Amino acid sequence: MITVCGELVIDLIPSGDPTPGAPPQYTAFPGGNALNVAVAAARLGATTHLMSRVGPGPFGALLRDHAARNGVATDAMLTAPEPVSLAVVELAEQGSASYSFHTVGAADWQWTAAELSSAWPADTRIVHIGSISSWTPPGSLAIADLVRRVRAEGTALVSFDPNVRPTLIDDDEAVRAQVTELRRVADVVKVSAEDLAWLEPGADLDEAAARWATEGPALVVVTDGGDTLRAARPGGAVLRVQPPSVTVVDTVGAGDSLAAGLFAGLARTGVLTSAQLRDLPEPELTALLDDAALVAALACTRAGADPPTLAELAAARR
């Protein structure tokens, strides 16, 4: 069972081409790192729980309904009085997305240790944290305590994706320190080249992947949009995977879909400990990464965070 812990965000995505002089029109898509990963994993056939704090009103209902309709267990989605986070999305011509966030006082950042303890699904074998909730206080401190405990107990494979949003960061060095701590207690780390450039300006992607893999994780995956994906394990050579080429509608949720594709593959093949991941033969790891990259590519062919189903993934493999 996969448990995803983190934020829920309503993505307001432009609807069609703007009309000069008219107010812009947006469509509300359910999103956020945690929701996107959970939905993508569930669509790929994995038993998935979502640990989140859900604000009131129609947006909160939309988020709950989207999770449930896609097969995500919602028992760990706690009702919260604070508002739902919003992200206004701007799309470039090639479909890449930038975000303007409205998150002050939102439900996602208010986790307490007691809430996390009560919501934790007992049979979790893979837990994923990341994005804004993993480095935004006060809730980030409780989340860090949770994953440290899980890693120490060895009951679940811990995954982390920093998914840095610089416009939301007041203290750069505090966030860099938090990310460093979390990546060192995780078993799996996924980081984009863009995030890495902010975390370690000027860092070489190969060198950083290999170095991070010596500092705690069993696997470090560095994505670079449609360019080469890199993967490193302790003491091994950097593995390279070329993502498939597709016609991109937008890139919303692409990294989340890739992570979910990897988790679903690990669950399907029974690779659920750091030792198993470190010892996995390279051809088998490459196959898992190929699948994950294909999941992300398929998500880019549709508007919003709309990852493929297991049947769609199987059809695309042919």
Rosetta blueprint (number, residue, H / E / L):
1 M L
2 I E
3 T E
4 V E
5 C E
6 G L
7 E L
8 L L
9 V E
10 I E
11 D E
12 L E
13 I E
14 P E
15 S L
16 G L
17 D L
18 P L
19 T L
20 P L
21 G L
22 A L
23 P L
24 P L
25 Q L
26 Y E
27 T E
28 A E
29 F E
30 P E
31 G E
32 G L
33 N H
34 A H
35 L H
36 N H
37 V H
38 A H
39 V H
40 A H
41 A H
42 A H
43 R H
44 L L
45 G L
46 A L
47 T L
48 T E
49 H E
50 L E
51 M E
52 S E
53 R E
54 V E
55 G L
56 P L
57 G H
58 P H
59 F H
60 G H
61 A H
62 L H
63 L H
64 R H
65 D H
66 H H
67 A H
68 A H
69 R H
70 N L
71 G L
72 V L
73 A E
74 T L
75 D L
76 A L
77 M E
78 L E
79 T E
80 A L
81 P L
82 E L
83 P L
84 V L
85 S E
86 L E
87 A E
88 V E
89 V E
90 E E
91 L E
92 A L
93 E L
94 Q L
95 G L
96 S L
97 A E
98 S E
99 Y E
100 S E
101 F E
102 H E
103 T L
104 V L
105 G L
106 A L
107 A H
108 D H
109 W H
110 Q L
111 W L
112 T L
113 A H
114 A H
115 E H
116 L H
117 S H
118 S H
119 A H
120 W L
121 P L
122 A L
123 D L
124 T L
125 R L
126 I E
127 V E
128 H E
129 I E
130 G E
131 S L
132 I H
133 S H
134 S H
135 W H
136 T L
137 P L
138 P L
139 G H
140 S H
141 L H
142 A H
143 I H
144 A H
145 D H
146 L H
147 V H
148 R H
149 R H
150 V H
151 R H
152 A H
153 E H
154 G L
155 T L
156 A L
157 L E
158 V E
159 S E
160 F E
161 D E
162 P L
163 N L
164 V L
165 R L
166 P H
167 T H
168 L H
169 I L
170 D L
171 D L
172 D H
173 E H
174 A H
175 V H
176 R H
177 A H
178 Q H
179 V H
180 T H
181 E H
182 L H
183 R H
184 R H
185 V H
186 A L
187 D L
188 V E
189 V E
190 K E
191 V E
192 S E
193 A H
194 E H
195 D H
196 L H
197 A H
198 W H
199 L H
200 E L
201 P L
202 G L
203 A L
204 D L
205 L H
206 D H
207 E H
208 A H
209 A H
210 A H
211 R H
212 W H
213 A H
214 T L
215 E L
216 G L
217 P L
218 A L
219 L E
220 V E
221 V E
222 V E
223 T E
224 D L
225 G L
226 G L
227 D L
228 T L
229 L E
230 R E
231 A E
232 A E
233 R L
234 P L
235 G L
236 G L
237 A L
238 V L
239 L E
240 R E
241 V E
242 Q L
243 P L
244 P L
245 S L
246 V L
247 T L
248 V L
249 V L
250 D L
251 T L
252 V L
253 G L
254 A H
255 G H
256 D H
257 S H
258 L H
259 A H
260 A H
261 G H
262 L H
263 F H
264 A H
265 G H
266 L H
267 A H
268 R H
269 T H
270 G L
271 V L
272 L L
273 T L
274 S H
275 A H
276 Q H
277 L H
278 R H
279 D H
280 L L
281 P L
282 E H
283 P H
284 E H
285 L H
286 T H
287 A H
288 L H
289 L H
290 D H
291 D H
292 A H
293 A H
294 L H
295 V H
296 A H
297 A H
298 L H
299 A H
300 C L
301 T L
302 R L
303 A L
304 G L
305 A L
306 D L
307 P L
308 P L
309 T L
310 L H
311 A H
312 E H
313 L H
314 A H
315 A H
316 A H
317 R H
318 R L
